[in-house]
Amino acid sequence: MTIRISVAWLISVISLGALGLLLLLGQPFTVKAQEPKRYQYQIIEVIPDTETMQIKLNEFGSNGWELVGFAMGNMTNPRMVFKK
């Protein structure tokens, strides 16, 4: 009977120690609220020809901008909307 009691105590002490260690080390790993992403937007008008549009797309793309919208309007002043 004394063997079973000491084994039970040993298991209890190890379990409580492991739980305490988990609580101490678990705090740095808690999930933190993420800050909402902030974006910049830029709208540009371009001359409606393929070469000019391609130059502007490559220029903005190489600077980290992403094309998110395109509006033709009255077909004379196309607008590109970029996001970064």
C-alpha positions as CSV (number, residue, x, y, z in Angstrom):
1,M,0.0,0.0,0.0
2,T,2.8,2.4,0.7
3,I,4.3,1.8,-2.7
4,R,1.1,2.8,-4.4
5,I,0.8,6.0,-2.3
6,S,4.4,7.1,-3.1
7,V,3.9,6.3,-6.8
8,A,0.7,8.3,-6.8
9,W,2.4,11.2,-5.0
10,L,5.3,11.0,-7.5
11,I,2.9,11.2,-10.4
12,S,1.0,14.1,-8.8
13,V,4.2,16.1,-8.2
14,I,5.5,15.5,-11.7
15,S,2.1,16.4,-13.2
16,L,1.8,19.6,-11.2
17,G,5.4,20.5,-12.0
18,A,4.8,20.0,-15.7
19,L,1.6,22.1,-15.5
20,G,3.5,24.9,-13.7
21,L,6.3,24.8,-16.3
22,L,3.8,24.9,-19.1
23,L,2.0,27.9,-17.6
24,L,5.3,29.8,-17.1
25,L,6.7,29.0,-20.6
26,G,3.3,29.3,-22.3
27,Q,2.9,33.0,-21.8
28,P,5.3,34.1,-24.5
29,F,3.5,31.9,-27.0
30,T,0.0,33.4,-26.3
31,V,-1.7,34.8,-29.4
32,K,-1.6,38.5,-29.6
33,A,-4.1,40.6,-31.4
34,Q,-2.9,41.5,-34.8
35,E,-2.8,45.1,-35.7
36,P,-4.9,45.8,-38.8
37,K,-2.9,46.2,-42.0
38,R,-2.7,49.7,-43.3
39,Y,-2.6,50.3,-47.1
40,Q,-1.7,53.2,-49.3
41,Y,-3.6,53.7,-52.5
42,Q,-2.6,55.7,-55.5
43,I,-4.7,56.5,-58.6
44,I,-3.0,57.5,-61.8
45,E,-4.3,58.4,-65.2
46,V,-2.4,57.2,-68.2
47,I,-2.4,57.7,-72.0
48,P,-4.6,54.9,-73.4
49,D,-2.0,53.0,-75.3
50,T,-0.5,49.6,-74.5
51,E,3.1,50.7,-74.3
52,T,2.5,53.6,-71.8
53,M,0.3,51.4,-69.7
54,Q,2.9,48.6,-69.6
55,I,5.6,51.1,-68.6
56,K,3.5,52.4,-65.8
57,L,2.5,48.9,-64.6
58,N,6.2,47.8,-64.5
59,E,7.3,51.0,-62.8
60,F,4.7,50.8,-60.0
61,G,5.1,47.0,-59.7
62,S,8.9,47.3,-59.2
63,N,8.2,49.8,-56.4
64,G,6.0,47.4,-54.5
65,W,2.6,48.6,-55.8
66,E,-0.1,46.2,-56.8
67,L,-2.8,47.0,-59.4
68,V,-6.2,46.5,-57.7
69,G,-8.5,48.4,-60.0
70,F,-8.8,49.8,-63.5
71,A,-11.4,52.2,-64.9
72,M,-11.7,53.3,-68.5
73,G,-14.0,56.2,-67.7
74,N,-14.9,57.9,-71.0
75,M,-12.2,55.9,-72.9
76,T,-9.8,58.8,-73.1
77,N,-8.4,58.8,-69.6
78,P,-8.0,55.3,-68.2
79,R,-7.3,55.2,-64.5
80,M,-5.2,52.6,-62.6
81,V,-5.7,52.1,-58.9
82,F,-2.6,50.7,-57.0
83,K,-2.3,49.5,-53.5
84,K,0.8,49.1,-51.3
